[in-house]
Amino acid sequence: MPEQSELPQQKGKQEITEINNRKGQDNMINKRLTSDERPTFPKRAVITAGMPYGNKNLHFGHVGGMFVHADIFARFLRDRIGKDNVIFLSGTDCYGSPIMESYRKMQEAGYEDTLEDYVRVNHENQKKTLESYGISLDFFGASALGEAGAIHKQVSAEVFYTLYKNGYMKKMSMPQFYDEEKKMFLNGRQVMGKCPIPGCTSEKAYADECSLGHQFLPSELINPISLLSNKKPVLRDVENWYFDLEYCIHAVKEYNDFLRKYTNTRKYQLETVGEFLKKPIIYVPRKYIGNLAEVAAKLPPHKLTNEEKKPSVVFEFENLDDRDKAKSVLEDNNIHYTSGKTLVPFRLSGSVEWGVPFPECEELKDLTFWVWPESLWAPISFTLAYLKEQGKEADLPRWWYDEESKVYQFIGEDNIYFYAIAQTGLFTGLQVPKGEAPDMETVCLSHIIANRHLLYMDTKASSSSECKPPMADELLNYYTKDQLRMHFISLGLSSKSVGFKPQAFRKKEDRVGVDMVLKDGNLITNVFNRLIRTCFYAIQNHCGGKIPAGDVSEQIRLMTEKTVLAYERHMYNHEFHRISYVLDDYIRGVNKHWVNNVKIADATNNEEFRKQLVIDCFYACKVMAILIHPIAPEGCEMFREYLNLGEELWDWSNIFEPVSYYIADVERHKLKYLEPRVDFFKKHECQLAEM
């Protein structure tokens, strides 16, 4: 078996380009587009949205920060490549210490139902919330419940055995926190301390990870406290199974470099991954070092960086073993230190009672899977459960491992480590035995889309933080789901964290300026709504309720082509805020075209001019409906029904065709009569009461 230094290094540029070209054709990557290139989408797609924990209802950040974006992309792909070629799924993450800790507190407060009952109630509540926002999941499973839960247990066992057979699993004895007063080992969320990663701004750190997703060893947690006894716990060695993620550092780095050069993967996401691909580092504040040369001489081989302006001296090691030996030396000499980000062994098993059973192997038994690893392959379990419902479980490889299919996974930025690093290693390990060089042409990996934080006002939204965000259901008491969906995609979470500042949740005296939720929603509730009505009324008043025959003007045709191609590129790049800009320009531009020209038609009483105006604007409304269909589907479906057309309207193959293209007998086809003041995109009833 080769050492890390013997693993293949970055491929040559020409070879990578050839891979890129082939993968672009096979839809295995989301390649970076040239300035005038029209994107190509896969023949089949799986879209996943990150799984919420089973101990809570959904706050606005879950829905607005990730689910809405995933849903819009899934709806777009159904129109773009066919609804039978898309599976959109998610589910409740049922296991893990956060759920156990929440359940324990509920029991203390008098809750009498079982832990499974507790999770089931939360799962059903999450499902209802997502439905109320129009999140069109094909499957919303639960990793511990029903058929999906049973399948997930089987898949989890298969994952372990495959990784074990491929040589990536190893038993390791690592320290775990033990509460001497309670006489018990503590799970991850029963220990609280300070994150040891330099520069981390997390308010909370647990046994081996902080709330921002940084991973570290339990021995590195600063000032740990048991939440059960409020005493400092001790560390006792416990044997578990670990995935050799450190071994994968070269493969992950090569893949990250490839994504950076040739794909549209988000830059900040790649930078976050890159931070973990450094060699093991120890930072020692200068104030703790007496004789630097004397300290350095006691450490294993390392690279020393001593910059006078920096507050700490940096020791860089070749591997984790040398770093851990250095830690022991520093601790023996009472020298304080912190560790840098790097890849550490990824724990797969634990002793938490509420978890997926871990296979007994090499005399290690009575273990369960750690929740984070099993949640990474849970979407595969859910896909299998969904396909089994359809009687098509044998089709799983066609969705996850076929070059004509692509998996898109929408997540929050806190989970980049797990999905873009740990999952890359795990999924590579499932396909390539240890010691063989992974081939980027054959290893099937997901396209990860990480959104930045959706803040509440200007503070990170977290159900466990001091600043309690509104629950997703609460927002629907003041805004429609369409208004919220339009607003959430406009925030630009692809590149920056943005504050959600709904005026309805401010005191009246603190409300300054416009409500941005209403402003973004007005594009459809006011401008597009008015334009559709105007076109229908014009046809009813001047065309006998029938769409006039004729060609679209060059001006509208060119404007439409530019809009559709820009929209398509932004959807391919998952730049949803840019989609909102494109829609705004197009809808307002066509509306302006109507307003300016209807005055001429009225003044001249030129029916041919009026007919052309109706042809142009009705054509544009048809295209607008196709573009808005993934965002605000109900109003667009209502528009289709008033056209008296079928579902074929949403087929992107014909997006540039006139409305008459969909009608068998134009002379006899009549539109459904539109009564005065009928709204296709409605405002909230509380907003109507204020008007």
C-alpha positions in Angstrom: 0.0 0.0 0.0 1.6 3.3 -1.0 2.5 6.1 1.4 0.8 9.5 1.0 3.8 10.9 -0.7 3.5 8.1 -3.4 -0.1 9.1 -4.3 -0.4 10.7 -7.8 -0.1 14.5 -7.8 -2.1 17.0 -9.9 -2.6 15.8 -13.5 -1.2 17.9 -16.3 -3.3 20.7 -17.7 -3.9 19.0 -21.1 -5.0 15.8 -19.4 -7.3 17.7 -17.1 -8.8 19.6 -20.0 -9.5 16.4 -21.8 -11.3 15.1 -18.7 -13.2 18.4 -18.4 -14.3 18.1 -22.0 -15.5 14.6 -21.7 -17.2 15.3 -18.4 -18.9 18.3 -19.9 -20.4 16.0 -22.5 -21.3 13.3 -19.9 -22.8 15.8 -17.5 -20.6 14.6 -14.7 -19.5 18.1 -13.7 -20.9 21.6 -13.7 -18.2 23.1 -16.0 -17.5 26.8 -16.1 -19.3 28.4 -19.1 -17.6 30.5 -21.7 -19.1 34.0 -22.2 -21.5 33.0 -24.9 -22.0 29.3 -24.2 -25.5 27.9 -23.6 -25.5 25.4 -20.7 -26.1 21.7 -21.1 -28.1 19.9 -18.4 -28.0 16.2 -17.5 -30.5 13.7 -18.7 -31.4 12.8 -15.1 -30.9 14.6 -11.9 -31.2 14.0 -8.1 -31.6 17.2 -6.0 -31.1 17.0 -2.3 -31.7 19.6 0.4 -29.8 19.4 3.7 -31.7 17.4 6.3 -33.0 19.2 9.4 -32.5 17.6 12.8 -35.4 15.7 14.3 -35.6 17.7 17.4 -37.1 20.9 16.1 -39.6 22.6 13.8 -38.2 24.6 10.9 -37.2 28.3 11.4 -37.0 30.7 8.5 -33.3 30.0 7.8 -34.0 26.3 7.0 -36.6 27.2 4.4 -35.3 30.6 3.1 -31.6 29.7 3.3 -31.6 26.4 1.5 -34.9 24.6 0.8 -36.4 27.3 -1.4 -33.3 27.4 -3.6 -33.3 23.7 -4.0 -37.0 23.6 -4.8 -36.7 26.3 -7.5 -33.9 24.4 -9.1 -35.8 21.1 -9.0 -38.9 22.7 -10.5 -36.8 24.3 -13.2 -35.1 20.9 -14.1 -38.5 19.2 -14.3 -39.5 21.8 -16.9 -36.1 21.7 -18.6 -35.4 17.9 -18.8 -38.8 16.4 -17.9 -40.4 15.7 -14.6 -39.8 11.9 -14.9 -36.1 12.6 -15.0 -35.8 14.5 -11.7 -35.9 13.2 -8.1 -36.0 15.9 -5.4 -35.7 14.6 -1.9 -34.7 15.3 1.7 -35.7 14.1 5.1 -35.5 14.3 8.8 -32.1 13.6 10.4 -33.5 11.5 13.2 -30.4 10.3 15.1 -27.6 11.9 17.1 -26.9 13.5 20.4 -28.8 16.8 19.7 -32.0 14.9 19.4 -31.2 12.9 22.6 -30.4 16.0 24.5 -33.6 17.8 23.4 -35.6 14.7 24.3 -33.9 14.5 27.8 -34.9 18.1 28.5 -38.5 17.4 27.3 -38.7 14.4 29.7 -37.5 16.6 32.5 -40.4 18.9 31.7 -42.9 16.0 31.8 -42.9 14.7 28.3 -44.0 11.0 28.4 -43.9 9.7 24.8 -41.0 7.7 23.4 -38.0 9.2 21.7 -39.3 7.7 18.4 -42.7 9.4 19.0 -40.9 12.7 19.7 -38.9 12.5 16.4 -42.0 11.4 14.5 -44.0 14.5 15.6 -41.1 16.8 14.6 -40.8 15.0 11.2 -44.5 15.5 10.4 -44.3 19.1 11.5 -41.3 19.7 9.2 -43.1 18.0 6.3 -46.2 20.3 6.8 -44.1 23.4 6.9 -42.3 22.5 3.7 -45.6 21.8 2.0 -46.9 25.2 3.1 -44.0 26.8 1.3 -44.6 24.9 -1.9 -41.4 22.8 -1.5 -42.1 20.1 -4.1 -40.2 17.1 -2.6 -40.8 13.8 -4.4 -39.7 12.1 -1.1 -39.3 13.5 2.4 -38.1 10.6 4.5 -36.9 10.0 8.1 -33.7 8.2 8.8 -35.2 6.3 11.8 -38.8 5.8 10.7 -40.8 3.4 8.5 -39.5 1.8 5.3 -37.0 4.6 4.7 -35.5 4.0 8.2 -35.2 0.2 7.6 -33.5 0.8 4.2 -31.2 3.3 5.8 -30.0 0.7 8.3 -29.2 -1.7 5.4 -27.4 0.9 3.4 -25.4 2.0 6.4 -24.2 -1.5 7.0 -23.3 -1.9 3.3 -21.3 1.4 3.4 -19.2 0.2 6.3 -18.5 -3.2 4.8 -17.5 -1.7 1.5 -15.2 0.9 3.2 -13.8 -1.9 5.3 -13.2 -4.2 2.3 -11.6 -1.2 0.5 -9.1 -0.7 3.3 -10.2 2.7 4.7 -11.5 1.7 8.1 -9.3 1.4 11.2 -9.9 0.9 14.8 -8.6 3.7 17.0 -8.6 4.3 20.7 -9.5 8.0 21.2 -10.4 10.0 24.3 -14.0 10.6 25.0 -15.5 12.8 27.7 -16.7 11.0 30.9 -18.7 12.6 33.7 -17.3 11.3 37.0 -20.3 12.6 39.0 -22.9 11.0 36.7 -20.7 8.0 36.1 -21.3 8.0 32.3 -19.8 8.8 29.0 -21.1 12.0 27.5 -22.5 12.3 24.0 -21.4 15.2 21.8 -24.0 17.7 22.8 -23.7 17.0 26.5 -20.3 18.8 26.6 -19.8 22.5 26.0 -16.6 24.5 25.6 -14.7 26.9 23.3 -13.6 26.0 19.8 -9.9 25.4 19.6 -9.6 26.5 15.9 -7.8 29.9 15.8 -10.1 32.7 14.6 -13.3 30.8 15.1 -16.3 33.0 15.9 -18.6 30.2 17.1 -20.5 30.9 20.3 -20.7 27.2 21.1 -18.4 24.2 20.7 -19.3 20.6 21.6 -17.2 17.5 22.2 -15.5 17.3 18.7 -17.2 20.0 16.6 -18.4 23.6 16.9 -21.6 25.2 15.7 -19.7 26.5 12.6 -18.7 22.9 11.6 -15.1 23.0 12.6 -13.8 19.5 13.5 -11.3 18.7 16.2 -10.3 16.0 18.7 -12.1 16.0 22.1 -8.7 16.6 23.8 -8.5 20.0 22.0 -11.8 21.4 23.3 -11.0 24.5 25.5 -12.6 24.6 28.9 -15.0 21.7 28.6 -18.0 21.5 30.9 -20.5 18.7 31.3 -24.1 19.9 30.8 -25.4 17.2 33.1 -23.3 18.0 36.2 -21.9 21.4 35.3 -18.5 19.9 36.2 -15.4 19.5 34.1 -15.4 16.0 32.6 -12.4 13.8 32.3 -11.1 12.0 29.2 -11.1 8.3 28.9 -10.0 6.3 25.9 -12.7 4.6 23.9 -12.2 2.4 20.8 -14.2 3.2 17.7 -14.1 2.8 13.9 -12.6 5.7 11.9 -12.5 6.4 8.2 -8.9 7.3 7.2 -9.8 10.8 5.9 -6.2 12.0 6.3 -5.1 9.4 3.7 -7.5 11.1 1.2 -6.0 14.6 1.5 -4.2 14.4 -1.8 -7.2 13.2 -3.7 -9.5 15.8 -2.0 -6.9 18.5 -2.8 -6.6 17.4 -6.4 -10.4 17.3 -6.8 -10.7 20.8 -5.2 -8.1 22.2 -7.5 -9.9 20.7 -10.5 -13.2 22.2 -9.4 -11.5 25.6 -9.0 -10.0 25.6 -12.5 -12.7 24.1 -14.6 -16.1 24.3 -12.9 -18.6 26.8 -11.6 -18.3 25.6 -8.0 -18.6 28.6 -5.6 -15.3 30.2 -4.8 -15.8 30.7 -1.1 -16.8 27.1 -0.9 -13.5 26.0 -2.5 -11.6 28.3 -0.2 -13.3 26.8 2.8 -12.3 23.3 1.7 -8.8 24.5 1.0 -8.4 25.6 4.6 -8.7 22.0 5.8 -6.2 20.7 3.3 -3.2 22.2 4.9 -0.6 20.0 6.8 -1.1 19.7 10.5 -0.2 22.9 12.3 0.3 24.0 15.9 0.1 27.7 16.9 2.0 28.7 20.1 1.6 32.2 21.4 4.9 33.9 21.9 4.1 34.8 25.5 4.3 31.0 26.3 7.7 30.4 24.7 10.9 31.1 26.6 13.7 29.7 24.5 12.3 29.0 21.0 15.3 27.0 19.8 15.1 24.8 22.9 11.4 24.2 22.4 11.8 23.5 18.7 14.6 21.0 19.4 12.2 18.8 21.4 9.6 18.5 18.7 9.4 16.0 15.9 10.5 17.1 12.4 8.7 20.3 11.4 8.7 23.6 9.5 9.0 26.6 11.7 7.4 30.0 10.8 8.5 32.8 13.1 7.1 36.2 11.9 7.8 38.9 14.5 4.5 40.8 13.7 2.4 37.7 14.3 1.3 36.8 17.9 2.0 33.1 17.5 4.9 30.9 16.3 3.7 28.3 13.8 4.9 24.7 13.7 4.0 22.7 10.6 4.2 18.8 10.6 4.1 16.2 7.9 1.4 14.1 9.6 -1.0 13.9 12.5 1.2 11.5 14.5 4.0 14.0 14.5 1.6 16.8 15.5 0.2 14.7 18.3 3.7 13.9 19.6 4.5 17.7 19.5 1.3 18.3 21.6 2.5 15.9 24.2 5.9 17.7 24.4 4.2 21.1 24.7 1.8 19.8 27.4 4.7 18.3 29.4 6.4 21.7 29.3 3.1 23.6 30.3 3.1 25.4 27.0 -0.3 26.6 25.7 -1.1 26.0 22.0 -3.9 25.7 19.5 -4.3 23.5 16.4 -4.9 24.6 12.9 -7.5 23.1 10.5 -6.5 19.9 8.9 -8.0 16.5 8.0 -8.3 14.2 11.0 -9.6 10.7 11.1 -13.4 10.8 10.5 -15.2 8.9 13.2 -17.9 6.5 11.9 -19.0 4.8 15.1 -20.0 5.8 18.7 -21.7 4.5 21.7 -24.8 6.7 21.6 -27.8 4.4 22.2 -30.1 6.3 19.7 -28.5 5.6 16.4 -28.2 3.3 13.4 -26.8 0.0 14.6 -23.2 -0.5 13.6 -22.1 -3.9 12.3 -20.1 -6.1 14.8 -16.6 -6.4 13.4 -13.3 -7.5 14.9 -14.8 -7.9 18.4 -16.1 -4.3 18.5 -19.8 -4.5 19.2 -22.8 -2.6 20.6 -21.9 0.5 18.6 -24.0 2.8 16.5 -23.1 5.1 13.6 -22.1 8.6 14.4 -24.9 10.8 13.0 -22.9 12.9 10.6 -21.5 10.1 8.4 -24.7 8.2 8.1 -26.6 11.5 7.2 -24.2 11.8 4.2 -25.5 8.6 2.6 -29.0 9.1 3.8 -30.0 10.7 0.5 -29.0 7.5 -1.2 -31.2 5.5 1.2 -34.1 7.9 0.5 -33.6 7.6 -3.2 -33.7 3.8 -2.8 -36.9 4.1 -0.7 -38.5 6.3 -3.2 -37.6 4.0 -6.1 -38.9 1.0 -4.2 -42.2 2.7 -3.9 -42.3 3.0 -7.7 -41.1 -0.6 -8.1 -37.9 0.6 -9.6 -35.3 0.0 -6.8 -32.9 -1.6 -9.4 -32.6 1.9 -11.0 -30.6 3.3 -8.2 -27.3 3.2 -10.1 -28.8 5.1 -13.0 -29.5 8.0 -10.7 -26.4 8.1 -8.5 -23.6 6.4 -10.5 -24.4 7.0 -14.2 -22.5 9.5 -16.4 -25.8 10.7 -17.8 -27.1 11.7 -14.3 -26.0 14.3 -11.8 -26.6 14.8 -8.1 -27.0 18.4 -6.9 -26.8 18.9 -3.1 -27.9 22.2 -1.6 -26.5 22.8 1.9 -25.7 25.7 4.3 -22.1 26.9 4.7 -21.7 25.3 8.1 -21.8 21.9 6.5 -19.1 22.4 3.8 -16.6 20.2 5.8 -19.0 17.3 5.8 -20.4 17.4 2.3 -17.4 18.8 0.3 -14.6 17.1 2.3 -15.7 14.1 4.3 -18.2 13.0 1.7 -15.7 13.4 -1.1 -13.4 11.0 0.8 -16.1 8.6 1.8 -17.7 8.4 -1.6 -14.3 8.0 -3.3 -13.5 5.3 -0.8 -16.7 3.4 -1.7 -15.6 3.3 -5.3 -11.8 3.1 -5.3 -9.9 0.6 -3.0 -7.2 2.2 -0.9 -3.9 2.2 -2.7 -5.4 2.8 -6.1 -5.3 6.3 -7.6 -8.8 7.6 -7.9 -9.7 8.5 -11.5 -11.7 11.7 -11.8 -13.3 10.3 -15.0 -14.9 7.4 -13.1 -15.4 8.5 -9.5 -19.0 9.8 -9.1 -19.3 12.8 -6.8 -22.1 15.2 -6.1 -22.1 18.9 -7.2 -22.3 20.7 -3.8 -24.1 24.1 -3.7 -23.4 25.8 -0.4 -25.3 28.9 0.5 -24.0 31.5 2.9 -25.7 32.3 6.2 -29.2 33.8 6.1 -29.0 36.1 9.1 -31.9 37.4 11.1 -31.7 41.1 11.0 -27.8 41.2 11.3 -27.3 38.1 13.6 -26.8 34.5 12.7 -30.1 32.7 12.9 -30.0 29.6 15.1 -32.7 28.0 17.2 -30.1 27.5 19.9 -28.8 31.1 19.9 -29.8 34.0 22.1 -31.4 35.8 19.1 -34.4 33.5 18.4 -35.4 33.6 14.8 -39.0 33.5 13.7 -40.2 30.0 12.8 -41.0 29.5 9.2 -44.7 29.0 9.8 -44.9 32.4 11.6 -43.8 34.2 8.5 -46.9 32.9 6.6 -49.1 34.9 9.0 -47.8 38.1 7.3 -46.5 37.2 3.8 -47.5 34.8 1.1 -45.2 32.0 0.2 -44.6 33.5 -3.2 -43.6 36.8 -1.7 -41.1 35.0 0.6 -39.8 32.8 -2.2 -39.2 35.8 -4.4 -37.4 37.6 -1.6 -35.3 34.7 -0.5 -33.8 34.1 -3.9 -33.0 37.8 -4.3 -30.7 37.9 -1.3 -27.5 36.7 -3.1 -26.6 33.9 -0.6 -24.3 32.4 -3.3 -21.6 34.9 -2.3 -22.4 36.6 1.0 -24.3 36.3 4.2 -27.4 38.5 4.2 -29.8 39.7 6.9 -33.5 38.9 6.6 -35.3 42.0 7.9 -39.1 41.6 7.6 -40.9 44.8 8.7 -43.7 42.7 10.1 -41.4 41.5 12.8 -40.2 45.0 13.8 -41.9 47.3 16.2 -43.9 50.0 14.4 -41.6 52.7 15.7 -38.6 50.8 14.3 -39.9 50.3 10.8 -37.8 52.4 8.4 -38.0 52.3 4.6 -39.8 49.8 2.5 -40.5 46.2 3.4 -38.1 44.3 1.1 -40.2 41.2 1.2 -43.1 43.1 -0.2 -40.9 45.0 -2.7 -39.4 41.8 -4.1 -42.8 40.2 -4.2 -44.4 43.2 -6.0 -42.7 42.1 -9.2 -45.3 39.3 -9.5 -48.1 40.5 -7.3 -48.2 44.0 -9.0 -46.3 44.3 -12.2 -46.7 40.8 -13.8 -50.1 40.4 -12.3 -51.3 43.7 -13.9 -49.6 42.8 -17.3 -51.4 39.4 -17.5 -54.8 40.9 -16.7 -54.3 43.7 -19.2 -53.4 41.2 -22.0 -56.5 39.1 -21.2 -58.8 42.0 -21.0 -57.4 43.4 -24.3 -58.1 40.0 -26.0 -61.6 39.9 -24.5 -62.4 43.4 -25.6 -60.8 43.6 -29.0 -60.1 40.0 -30.2 -63.3 38.1 -29.3 -61.5 36.1 -26.6 -59.1 34.5 -29.1 -55.4 35.0 -29.4 -54.7 36.9 -32.6 -52.4 35.2 -35.2 -49.2 36.9 -36.3 -45.5 37.0 -35.7 -43.8 38.6 -32.7 -42.0 41.8 -33.3 -38.2 41.9 -33.6 -37.9 44.0 -30.5 -39.8 41.6 -28.3 -38.2 38.6 -29.8 -34.7 39.8 -29.2 -35.5 41.0 -25.7 -37.0 37.5 -24.9 -34.0 35.6 -26.3 -31.6 37.6 -24.3 -33.7 37.1 -21.1 -34.2 33.4 -21.5 -30.5 32.7 -22.2 -29.4 34.8 -19.3 -31.9 33.1 -17.0 -30.8 29.7 -18.1 -27.1 30.5 -17.4 -27.9 31.9 -14.0 -29.9 28.8 -13.1 -27.1 26.6 -14.3 -24.7 28.5 -12.0 -27.2 28.6 -9.2 -27.0 32.4 -9.0 -30.6 32.9 -8.0 -30.3 36.6 -7.2 -29.2 37.2 -10.8 -32.4 35.4 -11.9 -34.4 37.9 -10.0 -32.6 40.8 -11.7 -33.2 39.3 -15.1 -36.9 38.8 -14.4 -37.2 42.3 -13.1 -35.7 43.8 -16.2 -37.8 41.7 -18.6 -41.2 42.1 -16.8 -40.8 45.8 -16.3 -39.4 46.3 -19.8 -42.4 44.5 -21.4 -44.8 46.4 -19.1 -43.3 49.6 -20.2 -43.6 48.5 -23.9 -47.3 48.0 -23.3 -47.9 51.3 -21.5 -46.1 53.4 -24.1 -47.7 51.7 -27.1 -51.3 51.3 -25.9 -51.5 55.1 -25.7 -50.6 55.2 -29.4 -53.2 52.5 -30.2 -55.9 54.4 -28.3 -55.0 57.7 -29.8 -54.9 56.5 -33.4 -57.5 53.8 -33.1 -55.2 51.6 -35.1 -56.4 48.0 -34.7 -53.5 46.5 -36.5 -51.1 48.3 -34.2 -53.2 47.2 -31.2 -53.2 43.6 -32.5 -49.4 43.6 -32.8 -49.1 44.9 -29.3 -51.4 42.1 -27.9 -49.4 39.5 -29.9 -46.1 40.9 -28.5 -47.1 41.2 -24.8 -49.1 38.0 -24.7 -46.1 36.1 -26.1 -43.9 37.8 -23.5 -46.4 36.8 -20.7 -46.2 33.2 -21.9 -42.4 33.2 -21.6 -42.6 35.0 -18.2 -44.9 32.3 -16.9 -42.4 29.6 -17.9 -39.5 31.5 -16.2 -41.5 32.2 -13.0 -43.1 28.7 -12.9 -40.3 27.3 -10.7 -40.5 30.2 -8.3 -44.2 30.9 -8.0 -45.9 27.9 -9.6 -49.5 28.3 -8.5 -50.1 31.7 -10.3 -48.4 30.4 -13.4 -50.6 27.2 -13.4 -53.6 29.5 -13.1 -52.3 31.4 -16.1 -52.0 28.2 -18.0 -55.5 27.2 -17.1 -56.9 30.5 -18.4 -55.0 29.8 -21.6 -56.9 26.5 -21.8 -53.5 24.7 -22.4 -52.0 21.6 -21.0 -48.7 20.8 -19.1 -46.8 21.0 -22.4 -46.6 24.7 -21.9 -43.7 24.3 -19.4 -41.6 22.3 -21.9 -38.4 24.4 -22.4 -37.9 22.8 -25.9 -40.6 25.2 -27.1 -40.0 28.2 -24.9 -39.5 30.6 -27.9 -42.6 29.4 -29.7 -45.7 31.6 -29.9 -48.9 30.7 -27.9 -50.5 29.5 -31.2 -47.8 26.7 -31.3 -49.6 24.9 -28.5 -53.1 25.2 -30.0 -54.4 22.6 -32.5 -57.2 24.9 -33.9 -56.3 28.6 -33.4 -59.5 29.7 -35.0 -61.7 27.9 -32.5 -59.6 28.0 -29.4 -60.9 30.5 -26.8 -59.3 31.6 -23.6 -61.1 31.2 -20.3 -63.0 34.4 -19.5 -61.2 36.5 -16.9 -63.4 38.4 -14.5 -62.5 41.9 -13.4 -59.8 42.2 -10.7 -58.8 38.5 -10.7 -55.3 38.1 -9.2 -53.0 35.4 -10.5 -50.4 36.2 -7.8 -52.2 37.1 -4.6 -51.1 39.3 -1.7 -51.6 38.3 1.9 -55.0 38.9 3.4 -53.4 41.1 6.1 -51.9 43.3 3.4 -55.2 43.6 1.7 -56.8 44.7 5.0 -54.2 47.6 5.2 -55.0 48.9 1.7 
